[in-house]
Amino acid sequence: MSRDSIYENQGLHFLLLLALLLPIGWISRAAGFLDGSCLGVSTATWFWLSILFPVLHQVWVWICWRMELHYQWLSRSLGPRGFTVYGAGFALLSFARLFTLTTTAVADQGSLDANRGLLTALAVVLAMPIFYTFYSVGRFFSYRRALGIDHFDPAYRTKPFVREGIFRFTRNGMYTFGLMIVWLPGLIWASKAALLSAAFSHLYIWVHYYCTELPDMRRIYGAARADESTKNS
């Protein structure tokens, strides 16, 4: 497999990331936008950490997926533990994303001038499809498949795409509804900074999808089958 396969669409990934970061930086410099602190750390620091960890998370997935798909790097080095090591990194970075997003919201709480009751009600409404998505993944899809086990184990590459639970309504329930979880801290604590970070995370996951995940699916499942899976996504 050529070296170019590892970097397929990653130039576009970088350009789209830059296109997201530039307005994020401009908006975050608005007067008083990042005042406050949490746990003795400034809101600005928590905010930029909440931007950094999604980038590290998606770069980790890109490197592990592509190196495993094309060279079986983790499997050859670690055997069956390769997927466990990848999954552990995935889990730690996922936790870091949510933790820094929550501390950003706490540090910046009340900056959004809106009715707190309405914001809490909206958070409750969003929590319902989020819960249903994670239930559907565990019940019908499996978290191993959600993490990308098909990059590691060829046996998963013949399994049919799931069309049950949340996947009856969208082909990509995790990114469409599951990632709505990033909006909850900003709504609960009425934080502009956390909502801005959430907007970045939710947009950036689609950069990952189109630049990393979809090209990989085309290699794993074939272009026709992968493209069919994106319909109504």
N, C-alpha and C positions, 0 to 999 in steps of 0.2 A: 504494500500500500504506500502511495506516495506521501511525502512530507506535506504536500499541499492539502491532503485530506484532513490533517490535524487542524489546519488553520482555515478550513473552508468557511466562508462567510464571516470570519472573525475581524476582517478589516471593516466590514459593514457594522459589525457589533460595536467596534471601537468608535466609529463615527456617530452611531446612534446614541451611544452612552455619552459622548461629548455633547451631542445636541440636547440631551436631557440635563446634563450637569450645568451647562452655561446658564439657562434660565433659573435653575434651582439656586445657583450662587447669587444671581442678581436679585431674586425675590427675597432670599434669606438676609440680604444686607439692608432691607427696609428698616427704618428707625424703630427700635424697640422690639423688633421681631424675635430676637433671641436673648431677651433679658431673662434673669432668674437662674436657678441652679437646683440640682438634686444630688443628694449624697455628697455635697461639697464640690461637685463638678458642675461647670457652667452649662447652661442650655446649649450654647453654641457647640461645645465639645460633644455633648450627647447627640445633638442633631447630626453633626458630620460623621460621628460613629454610626448612626443609624442609616446614613447614606453609604458609608464604606462597607459595612457588613453584607448588604445585598450584592455589592460588586464582588467581594471576596467569595461569597457563596456561589454565585453563578460562574465565576472563573474556576473555582474548585470543581464544580460539576463538569464544565467544559473539558478541563484537563483530564479528569478521571475517565469520563465517558469516551473521549476521543482516543486516549492512550490505550484504553482497554479494548475498544471496538476495533482499532486498527493494528494494535501490537500485543494485546493481552498482557500489558505491562504489569498490572496489579496481580492478575492471576498467576503469571509466571513467577513473580517475586514472592507472593504470599500465599498462593494456593487459594483454597476456599475462603481464607481470611481476607482476601483482597476486597471483596464486596463489603465485609464487616468494617474494614478500615475506612473505605469510602463512605459507608453509611454513618459511621461515627463522626467523621468530619462534617457530613451533611447535617447531622443532628445538632452538633455544637454550633455551627454557623447559623442554623435556623433559630436556635435559642438566643444567640447573640443579636440577631436581627430583631426579634420580638422584645428582648430585654432593653436594648438601647432605644427602641421606638417608644417603649413604655416610660422609661426614665426621661426621655425627651418630653413626652406628654405631661408628666408630673412636674417637671421643671418649668414648663411653659403654660401650666394650667390656667384657664380663665382668659387667655389672650384672645380667644374667639368670642366676639360680642354676639352671642346668640342664646336663646332660651335653653337652659341646661336640661330641663325636662324633655324638650323636643329632641335634643341631641341624644339623650339617654334612650328615648323611645326609638330613635333611628338605629342606635346601636343594637337594641334588642331585635328589631326587624332584620337587620343584617345578620345577626347571630343565627337566625333560623336556617337560611341556606348554607351558611358556613358549617353548622353542625351536620346538616343533611349531607353535605359534600364529604366530610370526613367519615361519616357513617357509611356512605356509599363506597368510598375507597376501601375501607376495611371490610365491608360486607361482600362487595362484588368484584373489586379490582385487585386488592392486596397492596399493602404499603411497599412490599418488595418491588412490585411492578412500577409503582409510583416513583420509587427511587431510581429506576432504570436498570433493573436486573437483566433486562433483555440485552444490555451491552455486555454482560458478563456470562450469562447462561444461554446458549443457543436453543435450549429446550423451550424457552419462553417465546421464541420468535414465530412459532406456529400457532400460538394461542389466538383465538378470535378477539377482536376489539369488544370492549364491554359496552352494552347498550341498556343497562339496568340502573336503577336508582337515579342519581343526578345526571347520569350519562344518557338518559332518555331524552333530556332536554338540550344538552350541549355535549359536543365531543370532547371538550376540554374543561371539565368541571373544576379541576383543581385551580387552574389559572383564572377562570371566569368568576367562580364563586368562592373557592377555598381561600384564595389570597385576599378576599375581602376582610380577613382577620386583621390585616395591617391597618384598617381604618378605625378599628374599635378603640384603641387608646386615645386617638385624637378626638373622637366623639365623646368618650366618657369623661375626659378631662378638659374638653373644650380648648384644645391646643392647636393653634395655627401651624406651629412648627411640626408637630406630629402628623398633621393632615398633609402638609407639604411633603414630608418624608414618605408618607403612605402613597401619595400620588406617584412619586418617583418609583417606589417599589412595584406598584401595580403596572405601571407602564413598562418598566425595565424587564419584568418577567416575560413580556411579549417579545422583547428584543431577544432574550434567551430562546424563546420558543422558535421564532422564525430564523434565527441565525445558527442555533446549535441543535435543538431538539428535532425540528422538522427535517433538516438535512440528514440527521442520523436515522430517523424513521424511514426515510427513503432508501437508505443503504440497507437497513435491517429487514424491512418488510417489502421493499420494492416500491417504486414511485407511485404506481397506480393505487396500491392499497393504502399507502401513507396519505396520499392526497384525498382519498375517499374519507379517511378518518378526520380530515379537517373541515368537512362540510358541516355547516351549522355549529361551528366551534365558538 
